[in-house]
């Protein structure tokens, strides 16, 4: 699933040329972050979901896979979100499902980010034949129907886990990020501070790590957030189709179980409603937060 950046982040001034001290720049970003409504709303939603995912399993006594809590019970004091048709606690499934969804999103985003930065930095900095080869590889992967490949591969796996699902999503979701990073790297490679680093004898790897990457830090952070949100959404889609992990509970698996058991026709809103709302809230919160960060990092978009 391809997700383009919300906006192309305007790269900041050249390193060492009229740049503000690091402490002053951090204080400036914090000043605008605390006054950006989009960032605060998105951060609050995602932060709350993350806290529930981390702390929830420690506070909920019920086992998400255990039966015998009563079949199809509506929300009550004993079961705050009711129970499923087979008699499982929905709240327990929700908190464990949030944790699994965050885990898959983080792992797959990390894999995609590593591939994208390696390809993007190398192609943008080296140029020439290296750039052409890597760009051709990126375009080939980009035009492959990602969801079709994921569905086929996942269908042939007899045992599917969170790690295997994250790897599948990660190795297919990096091309757009690689192209974006390659474009920004190519632009920075012509700057004076990069030319000076080359003349001083620094190797290409050192120039990328010490000169180019720090000037793209905010942009790379936005790219990672988009990869993170896209990975959660893709994982939920695969899980909803019944191609999710066979040994774990996730939000998509909850929705798949609810659909298979006809929760919607039976009016069991407490079963299919919470995971759907959680997916929309987390992914939507990430993108709203990303828009806010874009305005914070880009002086031209800031609202004074």
N, C-alpha and C positions, 0 to 999 in steps of 0.2 A: 504494500500500500504506500503510494507516494504522497508525501506531504511537503509542500513547498514552504519556505520561511514566510512568516507574516509580513516582513518587510526587510529589504536589504539594509543592513545596519551600516551607517556611515562611519568609516574608520576614522579614528581620532588622529590628532596631529602627530607628526613624526617624532620618534623617540629622541629625547635630548634636545629638541628644537622647540622652544617655547612651551614645553610640557610642564604641567603643574606638578608639584611634589606629590608622591604617592599618598601621603596622609591627607593632604588637601583634596585630592581627587576622590578618595574614599568617603570623606566627609561630605563632599558635594553630591555623590551618588546616593548616600544615605539620606541627605536632605530631600532630594527629589523623590526617593523611594517612599518615604513616609508621607508624601503629599500626592502620590499617584494612586488614584482610586482603583484603577484597573489592577495594578500590581497587588494592592492590599486585599482586594476581593479574591483574586486568584490564589494568592499565597495563603489566605485564611482557609479557603476551601480545601486546597491540597494539604495544607498543614494539619487540619482537623482529620482528614481521611487518613493521613500517615500516622497520626497519634492513635487513632482507632485501630489501625492495622498492627501497630507495634504493641500497644497496651491491651487492646481488646481480648486477645487470647488468654492473657493472664488473669482477666477478671471474669471471664465466662467459664462456668464450670462444665457446661454441656459439651459433648463430643460431636463435631459436625457430621461424623459418619455413623453415629450410634442411633439405632431405632428404639422405639418404645416410649417416646415422649407424648404419645397421643396422636392420632391421625387427623390431619387437616384442621387443627385447632386454630382459631383466630387469636390475635394478640391478647395477652392477659398478663397478670402480675408474674405468673410462673414462667411464661414464655413471652417476652416483650414483643417479639415479631412473629409470634405464632409458630406453628409446626407445619411440615410438609405433609403430603398425602401418605408417604410411607412412615411418618412419625419422627422426623428429624427436626432439630431445633434450627429455625431460620436465622436467628441472631448469631449463633455459633458459626453457621456456614458463612454468614456475611463477613464477620471479622476475620475469619481464616481466609475467605475468598479475597478480601482486600489485601491481606498480606501476600498471598500468592500472586495477585495481579501486579502489585508494586514490585515484587521480586522479578517476575518475568519482564516487566517493563524496564527495570534497571539493568538487568543482565543483557537483554537484547539491544538496548540503547548503547550500552558500553561496547558490545561487539561491533555494532554498526559504526559507532563513533571512531573506534580505533582503525577500522578499515578505511573509513572516509577520510580521516586526517592523514593516514599514511599515503593514500592515493592522491588526495588533493594537494598536500604539501609538496610531494615529489613531482607531480605533473606541473604544478604551477611554478615551482622553483627551477626545475631542470629545463623545461621547455624542449623544443626540438623533437627528436624521435621518441624520447621517453614520454613526452607529453602526448604525442599522437597515439602511441601504443596504449597508454593508460586511459586516455579519453575514449578510444575505441572500445576498450574493455568495459568502461563505465557505461557507454551508450548501449552496448550489447545487453548488459545486465538490466539496464533501465527499461528496455523495450520488452523484456521477458514478462509475461503475465504473472506477476508475483503471487497473487492469491491462488491461481491455478496450480502453480508449482508447490506452494505450501500445502494445499489440499491433497494433492497427489502423494507427496512425500509423507505427510502425516497419516494418510490413510494406510500406507504400507508399513508403518511402524507398529509392531505388535504391542510394545510397551512404551507409552509416552509419558514423559515427566516434564517438570518445569524447565530443567536445564536444556533438554533436547528441543523443546518448543522455543525457548529463548534463542538458541543457536540458529534454528531455522529462520526465525524472524530477523535476527541480526544480520545474517549473511545475505539477505535479500533486500534490505531496506536502506543500504548505504549510498547508492548511486547519486541521488539528488544532493545529498550532503557533500559528497566528494566534489561534485561539479561546482557547488557554491564556494567551498573552501579553495578549490583550484583557482577560481576567478579572483577571489580576494588575495590569494598568495601571488598570483601573476601581477596584480596591481601593486602590491607592496614591494615586489622584487625590483621594481624600477626606481624605488625611492633612494635618496642619497645615503641614508644611514645603512642600508643594505649594501650599497656599492662600497662604502667605506669598510664595512666588515669583510667584504670579499677581498679588497685591496690589502687589508691587514693580514691576510693569510688564513682566515678562519675557514674551516671546512663547511660544506653545504649543510651537514646535519647541525652543526653548531649555530650557523646563521639562522636556520629555521627555528631552532629551539630558543635561542637567546634574543633574536631580533624580530623575526616575523610573528611567531606564535604569541608572544606577550602583547603585541599590538592588535591581535585578533581575539584576545581572551574573552571579551564581552560577546563578540559575535559567535565564538565557539560555544559559549555557554547557552546562547539562544538556540543554536543548532541541536545541542544535546537535549534541551527541554522538548523540542519538537520531535526528536527521535523517541524520546521517552513516552510522550503522549501517543504518538503513532503506534508504538509497540504495544501499549496497553490496549488500544482499540483493535489492532490486528489480532492479538491474542484472544480478546473477548469474542471476536467474530469466529475464529477457529473453534473455540470452546463451544460456542453456541451451535455450531454445525455438528458437534459431537466428536471433534478431532482434537480435543484438549487433553490435558494430562489424565491418565488412568489411575493415578495414585495420589491425587491432590484435589483440593476443592478451590475453585476460583469463581469469580463473578459470572464468567461466561458459562461455566459448568452448571451453576445454579439456574441460569436462564434456560439452558438446554434441558435440565431435569424438569423444570416447571413446564416447558413446552411439551415434552414427551408425556408428562402426566396430566395434560389438559388443565393446567391451573387456571388459564384465562377463561375457558368456557365454564369452569366450576366456580368462578368468582373468587378464587383464592389470591386476591391482590397482594396479600402480605408475603407471598412466595416469589412472584415474578417482579413485583414493584421495587423492593429495596435494591437488588443487584442492578437493575436497569438505571435507577436513579443514581446509584453510586458510580457507575461507569460514566454516565453523562456528566456528573459533578466533577469527577477527577479529571477527565479529559478536557472538559470545558474550562475548568479552573486552570489547568496547565496552559491552555492557549490564551486565556485572558491575562494570566500572569506574564506570558511571553510578550503580549502586546504592550503591557505596562513596562516591562524591562526594556523593550525596544525604545520606548519614549524616554526612559531614564538614561540609557546609554547614549542615545542620539540627541545631541543638543538642539537640532533643528525641529525635533518632535516634542520637546519638553513644553509643558504648560506651566508658565511662571505664575 
